Amino acid sequence: MSKVKPVSIRFSRWNNPIQEDVVSRKFFSKLISVALNREVKVVYEQHGKVDIGIESVYGPRYVPTLKSRASRFVQSYLPRGIEFSGGFATPNQQPTDNARFSLFWTGENERPPEGMWDVYLSFDLHSFRGRNAYLPLWWLTCSDILLPTPAPYLGKPITIKEMLSPRKADYHSRKKFCVAFIGKAYPFRMHALSALSSVGKVDVFGGIARNTFQTKAKEKFEIGQQYKFVFCFENDLYPGYVTEKAPEAWATGAVPLYWGSDSAGYFNDKAMLNLTQSSSLESYVELVKKVYDSKERWEKIASQPLLQRSPSLAPVIQVLRDRLSPLVKE
């Protein structure tokens, strides 16, 4: 590897400055290095050409110009219709023009934008003509699939081996009913929290409770161990959209109260109570109450492994090798 010039990568449109986002920087650097069999150099300067531009949904969005809108208007009257294969006239977010290859990644509830992208890595299960590979957020933040990573919102690592293994559960050691760590008050979350409050007291930490000083990563783990249930609804219900919420809730030893669509089939349904499997919010709350009132039922769920199969980066690596083949060192 040392005799070949390193592959240069740049992160842009990122939620946090990539210098501070150690998890993402290390993960993608390692992933690309493994896929291309090359050393990788992260470039922080936003000007100048790099080999791979890695972009996300954060920061300034792509706003169609008057010229691009006029182009689509003209195309709509042509026999072939509007050209949807990318270029400046595409209304979706487009990659910057200072990279040889462009990679779009999102772990959040945003689908990959159509356009001049070489690779998509996302929660989406569609291949998008061979350009996309499934890479949900929890693989980066709550697993050791590529390198050991302390879960950033929990403060401790969660290994795949741990999530595949059953564990001991003690009903009586957890005196409290339910806790929720929530930054954003999405309406359905609030409906569910209100309904669950009829079963027992739900303690809420985070932005919506204005007590963010109590949500340090280590405190989330310590606090969660006091409760029988940890509320962990996803932001939205999209097939394959899975973040750190269920793994972190499970890692506290509690039973996750989940709402999400793990269409890829990694989670063990017996290890959580998923609202999507109930006919209504009311029937879900009734189920939670039954489990809460039963030592046997709670311990049976809480002792289950979270995962029913191990995730694999092989499809991700294959897509990267196929789409970035000129950069691969054989």
N, C-alpha and C positions, 0 to 999 in steps of 0.2 A: 504493500500500500504506500509506503513512504516515498517511492520513486515517482509516484503519480501526483500531479497537482491536486490539492484538496478541492472537493466540490463546494462552491460558495453558495450559501443560502441566506435569505433575508426574510424576516417576519414583518408584515405590515397589516394595517387594519386590525390590530390586536387589542384585546380588552385592557391589558396592562402593558407597560413598556416591557419588551421581551427580556431586557436585562434583569428585571425583577421576577419575571415569570420563569423560574428555574425549572419547574416540572415540564412545561411545554418545550422549552429550549432543549433540555437534555433528552427528552423523549424523541422529538423529531430528528434531532441530530443523530442519535443512535439508530433510529429506524432507517433513515436515509443511508447512513453509512453501511448498515447491514444489507439493505436492498441493493445498493449499487456497488458494494465491495470497494468503497472509496473512503478516504478520510473526509471529514466535513468541517468547514470553517463557517462560523456565523458572522455575517457582516451587519453591523449596526447602522452604518451610514446609509441613509435612504436614497442617496444618489449614486449613479454608476451602475453598470451592468453586473448581474450575478447569474449563476447557473440556474438556481431555483428560487422563485419567489413564493413564499408560503403566506397565504392571506386568509383572513377570516371575515366574520360578518360585522365586526366592531369598527368603530371609527366612522369617518365620512363615507356615506353611501354613494353609489353610482347614480347620478341624476341625469336622465336623458337630456341632451341638448336640443335646441331648436333645429339644428341641422339633422340630427338623428331622427327626430320626430317627423321632419319633412321628408326624409328618405323613406321611412316606413309608409308614409301617406302615398308617396309616388309608387312604391312597390305594390301597394294594395290594389292598384289599377292595372298592373302588368299581368300577362297571362299566367305566369308562374306563381303569382301572389307574393306575400311578404317572405323574405329570407330570414329563417330563424336560426341559422347556424353560427351566429356570433357576429363579431365585428362591431364597429362603432354604433351601428343602428340598433343593436340589441338593448332593450330597456332594462335587462338585469344587470347586476353588478359585474363589472369586467375586471380582469387582472391588470396590474400596472404593466407598463411597456418596457420596464428596465430589467427583465429577466428572460433568459432563454426558454425556460419552462415555468409554467404556473401551476401551483397546487392550492386548492381551496379546501380548508378544513373547518368543520363546525361540530361542536359537541352539543350545541343548543338546538332549540326547536326552530331551526331555519333550514330549509331545503337548499341543496346546491343550486346556484344560479346558472341558467343556460348561458353559454357564451364561449369565449376562446380559452377555455381552461384545458390543461393537459390531464390533470388528475383531480379527482374529488376523493376526500376521505371524510366520511360523515356517518351519522346514525341511520341514514337512508339505506334500505335494503335493495333498491334498484341499482342496476349496473350502469345505467346511463351510457349505453353503447360502449361498455368496457372501460369506462373512465373512472368508475366509482368503486370503492371498497368500504366495507362496513368497519367503522372504528368508533365505537361509542365512547363517551367521555369517561365512564368508569374504568375502562381499560387503562387510561392514562393516570388517573388520580387515585384509584382504589384497587390496584393489583400490581403484582410484580411480573407482569407478562413480558416485559422487556428489561426493566431495571427496578431495583427496590425503590419505592416511592412512599414516603409518609403521606397518608391521605390529608390533603391540605386543610380540610374543614374539620378533621377529626383529631389530628395530631399524633397519629400512630399508623404504622404500615398495616395494610390488610393484604395477606398473601392469597394466591389462588389455592394453595394447599389447604389453608385455613378455611376458606369458603367452601371447599369440597368435602370437608370433614364434619361429622356430627359432633355435638358438644353437650356438656352437662348444663342443665338449667334448673334453677332453684326459685320456685314461685314465691316463697315466703320472704326471700331476701330483698325483694323489690316491693317496697311499701306503697309506691305511688302509681297512679293509673296511666297517664299519658303525657308525653312532652312533645312539643313541636318547635323546630328551629326554622324560622321563616323570615326571609328578607322582603318578599313581595306578596302583597295581599291579593292574589288572584281570586276572583269571586268564588269559584268552585271550592277552593281550599277553605274559604271562610264559611261556606254553607256546611261543609263536612265538619269543621271544627265546632260549629254551633250545634250540630246534631250530636256529635260525640260527647259534648258537654252534658248531655242528659244522662250519660252513663257514669261519669265521674269528672273530677276536676282536670282540665287540660291546661298544663302550664306552657306558656309560649315565650320563647326567647328569640331575639333577632330584631330586625329593622321595624317590623310592624308593631312590636311591643316597646320600641324605643329603649331597649336595654342591651344594646349591642356590646357594651363593655363586658357582658356576661357570656359572650359567645366565642371566646377564644377557643382555638381548636382543642386544647387539652381539656377545657371545661366541658365541651360538648360530649366527649367520651365519658368523663367522670359523672356528669349530670345524668346522661342516658342510663347509667347503671342503676339508678334509683327507681326506674320506671319499668312497668310491665310492657308498655307499648311506646314506640317512637313513631310519630306521624311523619310520613315522608312521601307526599304527593309530588309527582313531576309537575313541571310548569304547564304541560299540555299533554294531550293523549295522541301521540303520533306513533305509528308502527315502527318499532325499533328504537324509538327515542328513550334512552336509558342513561341517566346521569349517576352521580355519586350517592344519591339519596338513599336508595335501598341498601347498598353495601355498608354505608356508614351507620345506618339505623341498626342493621343486623349485627355489626361489629360491637355495638354496645352491649350485646347480650339480650336485648329486648326483642319483642315480636314487631316487625315492621308493619305499619298500617299504610299500605301502598296503593297508589293509583298510577298505573303506567301500562305500556304495551310492549312487553318484551317479546316481540314477534320472532326474534332470532332464537328464542328458546333456551337461554342460559340459566335463568333463575328457576329455583325449585319452588313450585307453587305451594308446597306443604310447609315452607319456611316463613310464610307471610300471610297476611290477609289482604288480598288485592280486591279493591272495590269493583274492578272491571268484571269480576266473576260473580257479582251479586246482581240481582234484578233491579235493585233500586238502592238509593242511599239509606232509606229506612230499613230495608232488610239487612244491609251491611252493618248498620249500627246495632241491630238485634244480634247479629253474629258476634260482633266484638264484645257485647255484653255477656253472651254465653261463654265465650272463651275467658273473659275477665273473671267470671264467677266460678270457674272450674280450674282447680290446680292441675288435674290430669290433662285437660285439653290444652291449657297454656303451655305446660312443660313439653307436651308432645310436639307442639309447633316450634317452641323456642329452642329445642334440642336438634332441630333439623339443619343440615348443611344448606347454605344459601344457593350454591351452584349445583346443577345436575350434570354439567359437562364443562370441561375446561376450554377457555377461549384460545384461539390460534391466530397468530399474525401471518401465517403462510399466504392467505389470499391477498392481504394488504401488500406484502412484499412482492407478490407476483404482479399485481397491478402496477406498482411502482417500477418494477423492472421492465415491464412491457411498454409502459407509456414514456419512460425516461431512458429507453434503451441506448441512445447515443452516449449517455453518461456512465453506463455500466462497464466496470472493469472485469473482464472474464478471467 
